[in-house]
Amino acid sequence: MFNRVWLSQLQQQRSLAVIRAPKLEIGLEMALAVAAGGMKLIEITWNSDRAGELITQLRSKLPESTIGTGTLFNVQQLQEAIAAGAQFLFTPHVDETMIQAAVAEETPIIPGALTPTEIITAWSCGASCVKVFPVQAVGGASYIKSLQGPLGHIPLIPTGGVTLENAPAMIQAGAIAVGLSGELFPKHLVVQRNWEAIAQLASNLLQNLTEFNIENRI
């Protein structure tokens, strides 16, 4: 059931904002900015400043959003993230023990994988989806499309090189959603604290993805 809800959210939004915050206060503003732009799926990387505290605050400030975390490397971090209120979990790698721990807590987990073998292994262990990372290094949308024949039943979320421009092509190629970080949060805009401009980038992304919001394929 929890996976079905998660997949439905991904199919509606088609994108996640990935925030790696050097300071909690900045991370809070970054999240509020993309939320103002319409994004409802927000990942706070676990190596952000006081990530757990930031997640807890965002759960309170953005009740309509789904707040998760990423860059988790072990079960202890995973459990701490869930305790802080994380509603979904990303890892940069495939770890069966972590996947099983997340499933036991009924929390969607999305391991990072690249090769077909890694993707299938993650899915077989119980992953909710699989993060294809770094996708641009292996061909971007064309790589996602090439995986659809044998692996079309596995929902994929490409990250690493996804841009405002190529995100629609990733969805068109078969990805259930995409994850963006630096493209949504250009360094100069964060330094300037130009949150209105970042909100507009988020809004533009969602608008670009709307035409590719294909029917449920899960």
SEZA-48694 format. One record per residue (C-alpha): y, x, z; residue number from 1; residue in three letters. Coordinates in Angstrom, 3 decimals. Each point is the difference from the previous one (the first is absolute). Last residue first. Layout:
// residues N
+----------+----------+----------+-----+-----+
!        v !        u !        w !   k !   r !
+----------+----------+----------+-----+-----+
!        Y !        X !        Z ! NUM ! ALA !
...
+----------+----------+----------+-----+-----+
// end
This chain:
// residues 218
+----------+----------+----------+-----+-----+
!        v !        u !        w !   k !   r !
+----------+----------+----------+-----+-----+
!    0.647 !    2.770 !  -13.241 ! 218 ! ILE !
!    1.824 !   -0.554 !   -3.293 ! 217 ! ARG !
!    2.796 !   -2.227 !    1.200 ! 216 ! ASN !
!    2.322 !   -0.736 !   -2.886 ! 215 ! GLU !
!    2.462 !    2.551 !   -1.336 ! 214 ! ILE !
!    3.311 !    0.781 !    1.609 ! 213 ! ASN !
!    1.057 !    2.157 !   -2.939 ! 212 ! PHE !
!    3.211 !   -1.927 !   -0.640 ! 211 ! GLU !
!    0.850 !    0.213 !    3.697 ! 210 ! THR !
!   -0.383 !    3.770 !    0.220 ! 209 ! LEU !
!    3.438 !    0.847 !   -1.377 ! 208 ! ASN !
!    1.623 !   -2.543 !    2.330 ! 207 ! GLN !
!   -1.782 !    1.478 !    2.997 ! 206 ! LEU !
!    1.162 !    3.485 !   -0.941 ! 205 ! LEU !
!    3.586 !   -1.137 !   -0.559 ! 204 ! ASN !
!    0.100 !   -1.616 !    3.442 ! 203 ! SER !
!   -1.268 !    3.180 !    1.620 ! 202 ! ALA !
!    2.603 !    2.057 !   -1.869 ! 201 ! LEU !
!    2.666 !   -2.496 !    1.086 ! 200 ! GLN !
!   -0.995 !    0.360 !    3.645 ! 199 ! ALA !
!    0.313 !    3.770 !   -0.434 ! 198 ! ILE !
!    3.529 !   -0.425 !   -1.374 ! 197 ! ALA !
!    0.937 !   -2.255 !    2.917 ! 196 ! GLU !
!   -1.430 !    2.528 !    2.453 ! 195 ! TRP !
!    2.399 !    2.737 !   -1.047 ! 194 ! ASN !
!   -0.647 !    2.115 !    3.054 ! 193 ! ARG !
!    1.687 !    2.886 !   -1.821 ! 192 ! GLN !
!   -2.925 !    2.248 !    0.917 ! 191 ! VAL !
!   -2.413 !   -2.800 !   -0.938 ! 190 ! VAL !
!    1.767 !   -0.531 !   -3.325 ! 189 ! LEU !
!   -0.046 !    3.730 !   -0.749 ! 188 ! HIS !
!   -3.695 !    0.263 !    0.790 ! 187 ! LYS !
!   -1.031 !   -2.750 !   -2.366 ! 186 ! PRO !
!   -1.918 !   -2.617 !    2.033 ! 185 ! PHE !
!   -1.745 !   -2.372 !   -2.366 ! 184 ! LEU !
!   -1.092 !    2.755 !   -2.363 ! 183 ! GLU !
!   -0.821 !    2.261 !    2.926 ! 182 ! GLY !
!   -2.621 !   -2.395 !    1.360 ! 181 ! SER !
!   -1.797 !   -2.393 !   -2.311 ! 180 ! LEU !
!   -3.416 !   -1.632 !    0.330 ! 179 ! GLY !
!   -1.457 !   -2.130 !   -2.770 ! 178 ! VAL !
!   -1.940 !   -3.269 !   -0.051 ! 177 ! ALA !
!   -3.211 !   -1.580 !   -1.329 ! 176 ! ILE !
!   -0.265 !    2.725 !   -2.628 ! 175 ! ALA !
!   -1.420 !   -1.186 !   -3.344 ! 174 ! GLY !
!    1.854 !    1.832 !   -2.782 ! 173 ! ALA !
!    2.707 !   -2.695 !   -0.002 ! 172 ! GLN !
!    0.608 !    0.743 !    3.656 ! 171 ! ILE !
!    0.365 !    3.725 !   -0.702 ! 170 ! MET !
!    2.195 !   -0.750 !   -3.025 ! 169 ! ALA !
!    2.311 !   -2.050 !    2.225 ! 168 ! PRO !
!    0.382 !    2.992 !    2.370 ! 167 ! ALA !
!    0.961 !    2.416 !   -2.786 ! 166 ! ASN !
!    3.766 !   -0.479 !    0.116 ! 165 ! GLU !
!    0.568 !   -0.475 !    3.721 ! 164 ! LEU !
!   -2.183 !    3.062 !    0.495 ! 163 ! THR !
!   -3.568 !    0.724 !    1.118 ! 162 ! VAL !
!   -0.530 !    3.749 !    0.252 ! 161 ! GLY !
!   -2.256 !   -0.009 !    3.027 ! 160 ! GLY !
!   -1.409 !   -3.454 !    0.582 ! 159 ! THR !
!   -2.499 !   -2.221 !   -1.808 ! 158 ! PRO !
!   -1.395 !   -3.029 !    1.859 ! 157 ! ILE !
!   -3.439 !   -0.979 !   -1.307 ! 156 ! LEU !
!   -2.007 !   -3.187 !    0.572 ! 155 ! PRO !
!   -3.688 !    0.721 !   -0.767 ! 154 ! ILE !
!   -1.694 !   -2.481 !   -2.356 ! 153 ! HIS !
!    1.381 !    1.770 !   -3.058 ! 152 ! GLY !
!   -1.939 !    3.155 !    0.847 ! 151 ! LEU !
!   -2.164 !    0.609 !   -3.086 ! 150 ! PRO !
!    2.413 !   -1.236 !   -2.675 ! 149 ! GLY !
!    3.194 !    0.032 !    2.073 ! 148 ! GLN !
!    0.011 !    3.731 !    0.688 ! 147 ! LEU !
!    1.481 !    0.865 !   -3.414 ! 146 ! SER !
!    2.928 !   -2.326 !    0.677 ! 145 ! LYS !
!    0.848 !    1.749 !    3.257 ! 144 ! ILE !
!   -0.132 !    3.350 !   -1.812 ! 143 ! TYR !
!    2.268 !   -1.281 !   -2.786 ! 142 ! SER !
!    2.455 !   -1.256 !    2.608 ! 141 ! ALA !
!    0.528 !    3.473 !    1.435 ! 140 ! GLY !
!   -1.791 !    2.819 !   -1.808 ! 139 ! GLY !
!   -1.652 !    2.149 !    2.632 ! 138 ! VAL !
!    3.018 !    1.490 !    1.780 ! 137 ! ALA !
!    1.756 !   -3.377 !   -0.139 ! 136 ! GLN !
!   -2.641 !   -1.593 !    2.199 ! 135 ! VAL !
!    0.224 !    2.249 !    3.051 ! 134 ! PRO !
!   -1.687 !   -1.940 !    1.526 ! 133 ! PHE !
!   -1.950 !   -3.124 !   -0.869 ! 132 ! VAL !
!    0.124 !   -2.079 !    3.192 ! 131 ! LYS !
!   -3.139 !   -2.085 !    0.370 ! 130 ! VAL !
!   -0.142 !   -3.589 !    1.176 ! 129 ! CYS !
!   -1.451 !   -1.727 !    3.073 ! 128 ! SER !
!   -2.284 !    2.968 !    0.645 ! 127 ! ALA !
!   -3.490 !   -0.899 !    1.206 ! 126 ! GLY !
!   -2.091 !    3.142 !   -0.383 ! 125 ! CYS !
!   -0.990 !   -1.002 !   -3.546 ! 124 ! SER !
!    3.650 !   -0.176 !   -1.007 ! 123 ! TRP !
!    0.736 !    3.505 !    1.281 ! 122 ! ALA !
!   -3.093 !    1.431 !   -1.707 ! 121 ! THR !
!    0.843 !   -1.770 !   -3.263 ! 120 ! ILE !
!    3.507 !    1.477 !   -0.036 ! 119 ! ILE !
!   -1.224 !    3.481 !    0.935 ! 118 ! GLU !
!   -2.615 !   -0.026 !   -2.776 ! 117 ! THR !
!    2.483 !   -1.381 !   -2.527 ! 116 ! PRO !
!    2.342 !    2.906 !    0.810 ! 115 ! THR !
!    3.346 !   -0.304 !    1.750 ! 114 ! LEU !
!   -0.282 !   -1.412 !    3.487 ! 113 ! ALA !
!    2.320 !   -1.024 !    2.834 ! 112 ! GLY !
!   -1.402 !   -2.491 !    2.477 ! 111 ! PRO !
!    1.441 !   -3.519 !    0.319 ! 110 ! ILE !
!   -0.859 !   -1.641 !    3.300 ! 109 ! ILE !
!    0.530 !   -3.678 !    0.771 ! 108 ! PRO !
!   -0.222 !   -0.738 !    3.748 ! 107 ! THR !
!   -2.882 !   -2.051 !    1.366 ! 106 ! GLU !
!   -0.319 !    2.358 !    2.985 ! 105 ! GLU !
!   -3.632 !    0.727 !   -0.882 ! 104 ! ALA !
!    1.093 !    0.441 !   -3.619 ! 103 ! VAL !
!    2.526 !    2.617 !    1.124 ! 102 ! ALA !
!   -2.626 !    1.961 !    1.936 ! 101 ! ALA !
!   -2.412 !   -0.215 !   -2.944 ! 100 ! GLN !
!    2.593 !    1.445 !   -2.356 !  99 ! ILE !
!    0.856 !    2.764 !    2.463 !  98 ! MET !
!   -3.647 !    0.988 !    0.361 !  97 ! THR !
!   -0.520 !   -0.062 !   -3.774 !  96 ! GLU !
!    2.882 !    2.387 !   -0.679 !  95 ! ASP !
!    1.440 !   -0.038 !   -3.527 !  94 ! VAL !
!    3.356 !    1.754 !   -0.290 !  93 ! HIS !
!    3.772 !   -0.457 !    0.117 !  92 ! PRO !
!   -0.352 !   -2.897 !    2.461 !  91 ! THR !
!    1.763 !   -3.351 !   -0.123 !  90 ! PHE !
!   -0.177 !   -2.624 !    2.740 !  89 ! LEU !
!    1.082 !   -3.639 !    0.126 !  88 ! PHE !
!    1.519 !   -2.237 !    2.673 !  87 ! GLN !
!    1.329 !    2.791 !    2.228 !  86 ! ALA !
!    0.891 !   -1.456 !    3.406 !  85 ! GLY !
!    0.387 !    3.049 !    2.222 !  84 ! ALA !
!   -3.600 !   -0.429 !    1.207 !  83 ! ALA !
!   -1.133 !    0.046 !   -3.637 !  82 ! ILE !
!    1.829 !    3.284 !   -0.527 !  81 ! ALA !
!   -1.467 !    1.536 !    3.151 !  80 ! GLU !
!   -3.486 !   -1.004 !   -1.158 !  79 ! GLN !
!    0.523 !    1.602 !   -3.396 !  78 ! LEU !
!    1.466 !    3.150 !    1.526 !  77 ! GLN !
!   -3.097 !    0.337 !    2.188 !  76 ! GLN !
!   -2.295 !   -0.765 !   -2.931 !  75 ! VAL !
!    1.287 !    2.913 !   -2.073 !  74 ! ASN !
!    2.340 !    1.039 !   -2.809 !  73 ! PHE !
!    2.491 !   -2.835 !   -0.379 !  72 ! LEU !
!    2.659 !    0.625 !   -2.632 !  71 ! THR !
!    0.767 !   -3.716 !   -0.074 !  70 ! GLY !
!    1.395 !   -2.899 !    1.976 !  69 ! THR !
!    0.399 !   -3.721 !   -0.184 !  68 ! GLY !
!    2.665 !   -2.672 !    0.325 !  67 ! ILE !
!   -0.424 !   -3.407 !   -1.627 !  66 ! THR !
!    3.337 !   -1.756 !   -0.353 !  65 ! SER !
!    1.110 !   -3.475 !    1.075 !  64 ! GLU !
!    0.331 !    1.095 !    3.652 !  63 ! PRO !
!    2.419 !    2.784 !   -0.955 !  62 ! LEU !
!    1.853 !    0.970 !    3.197 !  61 ! LYS !
!   -2.967 !   -0.337 !    2.369 !  60 ! SER !
!   -2.672 !    1.623 !   -2.186 !  59 ! ARG !
!    2.684 !    2.516 !   -0.938 !  58 ! LEU !
!    0.481 !    1.068 !    3.612 !  57 ! GLN !
!   -3.730 !    0.504 !    0.558 !  56 ! THR !
!   -0.315 !    1.993 !   -3.212 !  55 ! ILE !
!    2.915 !    2.225 !    1.020 !  54 ! LEU !
!   -1.522 !    0.640 !    3.436 !  53 ! GLU !
!   -3.288 !    1.014 !   -1.589 !  52 ! GLY !
!    1.704 !    2.241 !   -2.527 !  51 ! ALA !
!    2.023 !    1.939 !    2.554 !  50 ! ARG !
!    1.469 !    2.194 !   -2.765 !  49 ! ASP !
!   -2.126 !   -0.446 !   -3.105 !  48 ! SER !
!   -3.361 !    1.770 !   -0.183 !  47 ! ASN !
!   -1.791 !   -3.350 !    0.255 !  46 ! TRP !
!    1.531 !   -1.145 !   -3.266 !  45 ! THR !
!    1.793 !   -3.324 !    0.327 !  44 ! ILE !
!   -1.295 !   -2.400 !   -2.629 !  43 ! GLU !
!    1.926 !   -3.130 !   -0.948 !  42 ! ILE !
!   -1.342 !   -3.067 !   -1.805 !  41 ! LEU !
!    2.632 !   -2.764 !   -0.107 !  40 ! LYS !
!    2.400 !    1.269 !   -2.665 !  39 ! MET !
!    2.842 !   -2.395 !   -0.748 !  38 ! GLY !
!    2.997 !    2.301 !   -0.329 !  37 ! GLY !
!    0.978 !   -0.714 !    3.602 !  36 ! ALA !
!   -3.489 !    1.204 !    0.931 !  35 ! ALA !
!    0.711 !    3.189 !   -1.935 !  34 ! VAL !
!    3.132 !    0.552 !    2.084 !  33 ! ALA !
!   -1.512 !   -0.982 !    3.353 !  32 ! LEU !
!   -2.737 !    2.575 !   -0.521 !  31 ! ALA !
!    2.442 !    2.787 !   -0.817 !  30 ! MET !
!    2.202 !   -0.973 !    2.947 !  29 ! GLU !
!   -2.924 !    0.228 !    2.414 !  28 ! LEU !
!   -1.131 !    3.294 !   -1.465 !  27 ! GLY !
!    3.491 !    1.422 !    0.493 !  26 ! ILE !
!    0.000 !   -1.008 !    3.676 !  25 ! GLU !
!   -3.491 !    1.426 !    0.507 !  24 ! LEU !
!    0.987 !    3.385 !   -1.383 !  23 ! LYS !
!   -1.612 !    2.070 !   -2.769 !  22 ! PRO !
!   -1.475 !   -3.193 !   -1.485 !  21 ! ALA !
!   -2.800 !   -0.024 !   -2.540 !  20 ! ARG !
!    0.191 !   -3.532 !   -1.355 !  19 ! ILE !
!   -2.375 !   -1.395 !   -2.616 !  18 ! VAL !
!    1.173 !   -3.273 !   -1.545 !  17 ! ALA !
!   -2.896 !   -2.028 !   -1.333 !  16 ! LEU !
!   -0.274 !   -1.805 !   -3.309 !  15 ! SER !
!   -1.805 !   -2.822 !   -1.814 !  14 ! ARG !
!    1.590 !   -2.583 !    2.333 !  13 ! GLN !
!   -2.107 !   -3.101 !   -0.653 !  12 ! GLN !
!   -3.180 !    1.793 !   -0.962 !  11 ! GLN !
!    0.350 !    2.357 !    2.943 !  10 ! LEU !
!    0.467 !   -2.858 !    2.438 !   9 ! GLN !
!   -3.065 !   -1.770 !   -1.382 !   8 ! SER !
!   -2.028 !    3.181 !    0.369 !   7 ! LEU !
!    1.001 !    0.216 !    3.666 !   6 ! TRP !
!   -0.892 !   -3.626 !    0.692 !   5 ! VAL !
!   -3.414 !    0.461 !   -1.620 !   4 ! ARG !
!   -0.540 !    3.209 !    1.949 !   3 ! ASN !
!    0.663 !   -1.759 !    3.297 !   2 ! PHE !
!   -2.518 !   -2.727 !   -0.937 !   1 ! MET !
+----------+----------+----------+-----+-----+
// end
